[in-house]
Amino acid sequence: MSSLAQPLAENLVQSVDWLAIAPPTLAAVVALAVLVADLFVPDARKQLLGWLSVAGLAASAALLLPLLDGDRSTFCLTGTPVCSYTVDRFTLVIQFLVLGGALLAALLLVTALKDARKQLPEGEFWFLLLSSAAGAALLPASRDLATLIVALEVASLPAFALVGLRHGDRRSSEAALKFFLSSVTATAVSLLGISFVYATTGTLYLTQVAERIQHVDGQLHTLAQTGVVLTLVGFAFKTAAVPFHFWVPDTYVGAPLPIAAYLSVVGKAVGFSGLILVTVVAFPSYADVWGPALAALAALTMTVGNVGALRQRTTRAYSAVRLLAWSSVGQAGYLLVPIAAAAYSDDAEHAVGSTLAYALMYAAVNLGAFAVAALVGRTARANRVADYRGLYASHPVTALLLAFFLLCLAGLPPGIIGLFAKVTVFSAAVDAGLGWLAVVMAANVVIALFYYLQWTALLFRAPEGEPAKHRVPAPLTAAITLTAVVGIALSGAPQLVLRFADTTLF
């Protein structure tokens, strides 16, 4: 009996490619190291934990370089190409975006935690940020629905705590509660959908789901359709698509500003990468179900987001953060367009490439805008749009960079990268025959021009009083500089975006 059991056990053992899983693994290990070190590091030297976290995220991003030579897979079914973890071009792009975004948010946090004067527990804060980044880096490599949902929750649960960790802040606690309740509801709906998909296909692996869901019994067809729709709900929530967007403005205002920046970029990367995997990889045969739904969501999301941003009064408290929050909802609508177009296209990967190209542009310039908002917020606690009036008089370089970031988001020169990214998204809609969606997008681009240009013009107006000049902390300077370098470099070579949209991702 034992002689028969031994070969069977050996067949069940899965080999592990440690290099393939190194980036998220290192982030998780550093998170545990920071949590333990927090017990022994004296209060006066807690800032060392921040720099350890920054170094850990930088090292995790650097570990992506050895993976560029070709696709790798691990945790595979024995004797088959069906795997739970795959590193391909799609995975590498999203992991670079996630770890790079987390690194820039960490640089902002170094300054924010120092300014908070012990209102925020540093050790716990860094542990939660690194844990969330590890989950976010795991998600794009996930190739089964179980790993996908676990990665989604590992990325999300620490984020709830990050939003509400500020001691004695009622607004922060309320924001965390809204974020938590709405996210848990969306995840529960997704889990119900995944259970329906498993019931009809008998597997959780994305490639096997794609193959078997085409041949489900006729009596189970409605159940399969319902499972597809419900599975998409959780990822639509993470992308802040309307009507799952209502948590965004209050959460961004209540959270520490670096965490709002983190959610606006890394949170969206998590949602969109999961959405791409379940639609293009797992459910391509149900494109007639999710295609029209995502097209409608894209139109609704970009319209509601831009109108919400347009309605922000410049003198309202936290109006700058609220405007960026509503703007991020509008940008999510643009990002949804190529995924919807993939349902109508013969080359779904080409359409999805436009989403990733746009996401890279959006991540760099949106983080830059949040970095400048963090700088202004150090002296103007209410962080109103009106507080940016005359910024050029006190911080000319910072004002020019913020103007550049806003013009990139608007798609105007000299933000050439924003213009080219919008062109790729627009082209994806037109090529897929979604002319009506392209028209809606064009109208929303015009709406967005108003509030982006209004904010930009305010930077160069004469200040109402004596402009406040103060020293910019080194971590904040580094964050603004890095985002500016990436944005300017991409604007100098916008053809990279077009070339990227034509590459094979999977």
C-alpha positions in Angstrom: 0.0 0.0 0.0 2.8 2.4 0.9 4.6 1.6 -2.3 1.6 2.7 -4.3 1.0 5.8 -2.2 4.5 7.2 -2.6 4.4 7.7 -6.4 0.9 9.3 -6.1 2.2 11.7 -3.4 5.1 12.6 -5.6 2.8 13.4 -8.5 0.8 15.8 -6.3 3.8 17.8 -5.2 4.1 21.0 -7.2 7.5 22.6 -7.8 7.9 26.2 -6.9 9.7 28.8 -9.1 11.0 31.0 -6.4 12.3 33.7 -8.8 8.8 34.0 -10.4 7.1 34.6 -7.0 10.0 36.8 -5.6 8.5 40.3 -6.0 5.3 39.8 -4.0 7.1 37.4 -1.6 9.8 39.9 -0.8 7.2 42.6 -0.1 5.4 40.3 2.3 8.7 39.3 4.0 9.7 42.9 4.5 6.2 43.6 5.9 6.8 40.9 8.6 10.3 42.2 9.3 8.9 45.8 9.8 6.2 44.5 12.2 8.8 42.6 14.3 11.3 45.5 14.2 8.7 47.9 15.4 8.8 46.1 18.8 12.5 46.9 19.3 13.1 50.2 17.5 12.8 53.2 19.9 10.2 55.9 19.2 12.9 58.4 18.3 14.1 56.2 15.4 10.8 54.9 14.0 11.5 56.7 10.8 14.0 53.9 10.0 11.0 51.6 9.5 9.8 53.9 6.7 13.1 53.8 4.9 13.3 50.0 5.3 9.8 49.8 3.7 10.9 52.1 0.9 14.0 49.9 0.3 11.9 46.7 0.4 9.5 48.1 -2.2 12.4 49.2 -4.4 14.0 45.8 -4.1 10.7 44.1 -5.0 10.4 46.2 -8.1 14.0 45.5 -9.0 13.3 41.7 -8.9 11.0 42.2 -11.9 14.1 42.7 -14.1 15.3 39.0 -14.1 11.8 38.0 -15.2 11.9 39.9 -18.5 13.6 37.1 -20.4 10.4 35.0 -20.9 7.2 33.7 -19.4 7.3 31.6 -16.3 4.7 29.6 -14.4 4.5 27.8 -11.1 2.0 26.0 -8.9 0.9 24.0 -11.9 -1.2 20.8 -12.1 1.2 17.9 -12.5 1.8 17.1 -16.1 -0.3 19.9 -17.5 0.3 23.6 -18.5 -2.5 24.6 -16.2 -1.0 26.8 -13.5 -2.1 29.1 -10.6 0.7 31.6 -11.0 2.0 32.9 -14.3 4.5 35.7 -15.0 3.9 37.0 -18.5 4.1 40.5 -20.0 0.7 41.5 -18.5 1.8 40.4 -15.1 5.1 42.3 -15.3 3.4 45.5 -16.4 0.9 45.5 -13.6 3.4 44.4 -11.0 5.7 47.3 -12.1 2.7 49.7 -11.8 1.7 48.4 -8.4 5.2 48.3 -6.8 6.2 51.6 -8.4 3.0 53.2 -7.2 3.4 51.8 -3.7 7.0 53.0 -3.6 6.0 56.6 -4.5 3.1 56.4 -1.9 5.7 55.3 0.7 7.9 58.3 -0.1 4.9 60.5 0.6 4.1 58.6 3.8 7.6 59.2 5.2 6.9 62.9 5.4 3.2 62.5 6.4 4.0 60.2 9.3 6.7 62.7 10.5 4.2 65.6 10.3 1.5 63.5 12.1 3.5 63.7 15.4 2.5 60.2 16.6 -1.1 60.4 15.6 -0.4 57.5 13.2 1.3 54.3 14.5 4.3 53.9 12.2 5.1 50.2 12.5 1.5 49.1 11.9 1.2 51.6 9.1 4.2 50.3 7.2 3.2 46.7 7.8 -0.3 47.3 6.4 1.0 49.2 3.3 3.5 46.5 2.5 0.9 43.7 3.0 -1.5 45.5 0.7 1.2 46.0 -1.9 2.1 42.2 -1.7 -1.5 41.3 -2.4 -1.8 43.7 -5.2 1.4 42.3 -6.8 0.1 38.8 -6.5 -3.2 39.5 -8.2 -2.1 40.0 -11.9 -0.1 36.7 -11.7 -3.1 34.7 -10.4 -4.6 32.3 -13.0 -7.3 30.7 -10.9 -10.4 32.3 -9.3 -9.4 31.2 -5.8 -6.0 32.8 -5.9 -7.5 35.8 -7.6 -10.1 36.5 -4.9 -7.5 35.8 -2.1 -5.1 38.3 -3.7 -7.9 40.8 -4.0 -8.7 40.6 -0.3 -5.1 40.7 0.8 -4.7 43.9 -1.2 -8.0 45.3 0.2 -8.2 44.4 3.8 -5.1 46.3 4.9 -6.3 49.3 2.9 -9.4 49.6 5.1 -7.2 49.9 8.2 -4.8 52.4 6.4 -7.8 54.6 5.8 -9.1 54.5 9.3 -5.9 54.3 11.4 -5.6 58.0 12.3 -6.3 58.3 16.0 -9.3 60.3 17.1 -10.3 61.4 13.6 -14.0 60.9 13.1 -13.8 61.6 9.3 -11.2 59.0 8.9 -13.2 56.4 10.8 -16.3 57.1 8.8 -14.4 56.8 5.5 -12.9 53.5 6.5 -16.4 52.2 7.5 -17.9 53.2 4.2 -15.0 51.7 2.3 -15.1 48.4 4.3 -18.9 47.8 4.2 -19.2 48.5 0.4 -16.2 46.4 -0.4 -17.2 43.5 1.7 -20.6 43.5 0.0 -19.1 43.5 -3.4 -16.7 40.7 -2.5 -19.5 38.6 -1.2 -21.4 39.0 -4.5 -18.3 38.1 -6.4 -17.8 34.9 -4.3 -21.4 34.0 -5.0 -20.7 34.4 -8.8 -17.5 32.3 -8.5 -19.5 29.5 -6.8 -21.9 29.6 -9.7 -19.1 29.4 -12.2 -17.5 26.5 -10.3 -20.8 24.7 -10.2 -21.2 24.9 -14.0 -17.6 24.2 -15.0 -16.1 22.1 -12.1 -12.9 24.1 -12.1 -11.4 27.4 -10.9 -8.5 27.6 -13.3 -9.1 30.5 -15.7 -8.0 28.6 -18.9 -10.1 25.6 -18.0 -13.1 27.8 -17.1 -12.8 29.5 -20.6 -12.8 26.1 -22.2 -15.6 24.4 -20.2 -18.0 27.3 -19.8 -18.6 27.1 -23.6 -20.1 23.6 -23.3 -22.2 23.8 -20.1 -25.5 22.0 -20.1 -28.4 24.0 -21.5 -30.2 23.9 -18.1 -27.1 25.5 -16.5 -26.7 28.3 -19.1 -28.6 30.9 -17.0 -26.6 29.9 -13.9 -23.4 30.4 -15.8 -24.5 33.8 -17.1 -25.4 34.9 -13.6 -22.1 33.7 -12.3 -20.2 35.7 -15.0 -22.1 38.9 -14.1 -21.8 38.5 -10.3 -18.0 37.7 -10.5 -17.4 41.0 -12.3 -19.1 43.0 -9.5 -16.2 42.9 -7.0 -13.7 44.0 -9.6 -16.0 46.8 -10.8 -16.1 48.0 -7.2 -12.3 48.1 -7.1 -12.1 50.1 -10.3 -14.6 52.7 -8.8 -17.0 52.2 -11.7 -20.4 53.8 -11.3 -22.6 52.8 -9.4 -19.9 51.3 -7.2 -18.1 54.6 -6.8 -19.9 56.2 -3.9 -17.2 55.4 -1.4 -14.4 57.2 -3.4 -14.8 61.0 -2.5 -15.3 60.4 1.3 -12.7 57.8 1.5 -10.1 59.9 -0.3 -10.8 62.9 2.0 -10.9 60.8 5.2 -7.7 58.9 4.4 -4.2 60.3 4.9 -3.3 61.9 1.5 -0.6 59.3 0.6 -3.1 56.5 1.1 -5.6 58.3 -1.1 -2.9 58.5 -3.8 -2.2 54.8 -3.2 -5.9 53.8 -3.6 -6.2 56.0 -6.7 -3.5 54.2 -8.6 -2.7 50.8 -6.9 -6.3 50.1 -6.0 -7.4 50.8 -9.6 -4.6 48.6 -10.9 -5.9 45.7 -8.8 -9.4 46.2 -10.0 -8.6 46.5 -13.7 -6.1 43.6 -13.8 -8.7 41.4 -12.1 -11.4 42.6 -14.5 -9.1 41.9 -17.5 -8.3 38.4 -16.3 -11.9 37.3 -15.7 -13.2 38.8 -18.9 -10.5 38.2 -21.6 -9.0 35.0 -20.1 -11.8 33.3 -18.2 -15.0 34.4 -20.0 -14.2 35.2 -23.6 -17.1 33.1 -24.8 -19.5 35.3 -22.7 -18.4 38.5 -24.4 -22.0 39.1 -25.3 -22.8 39.3 -21.6 -20.0 41.4 -20.2 -19.2 43.5 -23.3 -22.4 45.6 -23.3 -22.4 45.8 -19.5 -18.9 47.2 -19.4 -19.6 49.6 -22.3 -22.5 51.0 -20.4 -20.5 51.2 -17.2 -17.7 53.0 -19.0 -20.1 55.7 -20.4 -21.8 56.1 -17.0 -18.5 56.2 -15.0 -16.7 58.8 -17.1 -19.8 61.0 -17.2 -20.6 60.9 -13.5 -17.0 61.3 -12.5 -16.4 64.4 -14.7 -19.7 66.0 -13.7 -18.9 65.4 -10.1 -15.4 67.0 -10.5 -17.0 69.9 -12.4 -19.3 70.6 -9.5 -16.6 71.1 -6.9 -16.4 74.6 -5.5 -12.9 76.0 -5.2 -13.5 77.4 -1.7 -14.9 74.2 -0.2 -12.8 72.4 2.4 -10.8 69.5 0.8 -12.0 70.5 -2.6 -8.6 69.7 -4.2 -8.7 66.1 -2.9 -12.4 65.8 -3.8 -11.7 67.0 -7.3 -8.9 64.5 -7.7 -11.2 61.8 -6.4 -14.0 62.6 -8.8 -11.4 62.9 -11.6 -10.1 59.4 -10.8 -13.7 58.1 -11.2 -13.9 59.8 -14.6 -10.5 58.3 -15.6 -11.7 54.9 -14.6 -14.4 55.3 -17.3 -11.7 55.8 -19.9 -9.8 52.8 -18.7 -13.0 50.6 -19.0 -13.5 51.5 -22.7 -10.8 49.2 -24.2 -11.9 46.3 -21.9 -15.5 46.7 -23.2 -14.1 47.0 -26.8 -12.3 43.7 -26.3 -15.7 42.0 -26.4 -16.4 43.3 -29.9 -12.8 42.9 -31.2 -11.2 40.0 -33.0 -8.0 40.8 -31.2 -8.9 41.2 -27.5 -5.3 41.5 -26.4 -4.7 44.5 -28.6 -7.7 46.3 -27.1 -6.7 45.5 -23.6 -3.2 46.8 -24.3 -4.7 50.3 -24.6 -6.0 50.0 -21.0 -2.5 49.2 -19.7 -0.9 51.9 -21.8 -3.4 54.5 -20.4 -3.0 53.1 -16.9 0.8 53.7 -17.0 0.3 57.3 -18.0 -2.4 57.8 -15.4 -0.4 56.3 -12.6 2.6 58.5 -13.1 0.8 61.9 -13.5 -1.9 61.2 -10.9 0.6 60.3 -8.3 2.5 63.5 -9.2 -0.7 65.5 -8.6 -1.3 63.9 -5.3 2.4 64.5 -4.3 1.9 68.3 -5.0 -1.4 68.2 -3.1 0.5 66.6 -0.1 3.0 69.5 -0.3 0.4 72.2 -0.3 -1.6 70.4 2.4 1.3 70.7 4.8 0.5 74.5 5.2 -3.1 74.6 3.9 -4.8 71.9 6.0 -8.2 72.4 4.3 -6.5 71.7 1.0 -8.9 73.7 -1.1 -8.4 74.4 -4.8 -8.4 78.1 -3.9 -5.3 77.4 -1.7 -3.3 76.8 -4.9 -3.8 80.3 -6.2 -0.4 81.9 -6.8 1.6 78.7 -6.2 3.9 79.8 -8.9 5.0 82.8 -6.9 6.2 80.6 -3.9 7.1 77.3 -5.6 7.6 78.0 -9.4 9.0 74.5 -10.2 6.3 72.7 -8.3 3.5 74.9 -9.9 4.9 74.1 -13.4 5.0 70.4 -12.6 1.4 70.4 -11.2 0.3 72.2 -14.4 2.0 69.6 -16.4 0.3 66.7 -14.5 -3.1 68.3 -14.8 -2.6 68.9 -18.6 -1.6 65.3 -19.0 -4.8 64.2 -17.3 -6.7 66.6 -19.6 -4.8 65.3 -22.7 -3.4 68.7 -23.7 0.1 69.8 -24.7 2.7 69.8 -23.3 1.3 66.7 -21.7 1.7 64.8 -24.9 1.5 61.4 -23.2 -2.0 62.1 -22.0 -3.1 63.0 -25.5 -1.6 59.9 -27.0 -3.0 57.7 -24.2 -6.5 59.0 -24.9 -6.0 58.5 -28.6 -5.2 54.8 -28.1 -8.4 54.4 -25.9 -10.5 56.3 -28.5 -9.1 54.1 -31.3 -9.9 50.9 -29.4 -13.6 52.0 -29.2 -13.8 53.0 -32.9 -12.0 49.9 -34.1 -14.5 47.7 -32.1 -17.4 49.5 -33.7 -18.4 51.3 -30.5 -18.8 54.7 -32.2 -21.4 55.9 -29.6 -19.0 55.2 -26.8 -16.2 57.2 -28.6 -18.7 60.1 -28.9 -19.5 59.9 -25.1 -15.7 59.8 -24.4 -15.1 62.9 -26.6 -17.8 64.8 -24.8 -16.4 63.9 -21.4 -12.9 65.0 -22.5 -14.3 68.4 -23.3 -16.1 68.5 -19.9 -12.9 67.6 -18.1 -10.9 70.4 -19.8 -12.9 73.0 -17.9 -12.0 71.9 -14.4 -8.4 70.9 -15.2 -7.7 74.2 -17.0 -9.5 76.2 -14.2 -7.1 74.7 -11.6 -4.1 75.2 -13.9 -4.9 78.8 -14.5 -5.2 79.4 -10.7 -1.6 78.4 -10.2 -0.4 81.4 -12.1 -2.7 84.1 -10.8 -1.5 86.7 -8.4 -1.6 85.4 -4.8 -4.1 87.1 -2.5 -1.5 87.6 0.3 2.2 87.1 0.8 3.1 83.8 -0.7 4.2 81.2 1.9 7.6 79.8 1.3 8.8 76.7 3.2 11.3 73.9 2.7 10.1 70.9 0.8 11.1 67.6 2.7 13.5 65.4 0.7 11.1 62.4 0.4 8.4 64.7 -0.9 10.8 66.2 -3.4 11.9 62.7 -4.5 8.3 61.6 -5.1 7.5 64.8 -7.2 10.7 64.4 -9.1 10.2 60.8 -9.9 6.7 61.3 -11.2 7.8 64.3 -13.2 10.7 62.4 -14.8 8.5 59.5 -15.9 5.8 61.9 -17.2 8.2 64.1 -19.1 10.1 61.1 -20.5 6.9 59.5 -21.8 5.8 62.8 -23.3 9.1 63.0 -25.0 8.6 59.6 -26.6 4.8 59.1 -26.9 5.2 56.5 -29.6 6.1 54.1 -26.8 2.4 54.1 -25.7 1.3 53.2 -29.2 3.9 50.5 -29.5 3.0 49.1 -26.1 -0.7 48.9 -27.1 0.3 46.6 -30.0 2.3 44.0 -27.9 1.2 40.5 -27.0 0.3 40.5 -23.3 -0.6 36.9 -22.5 
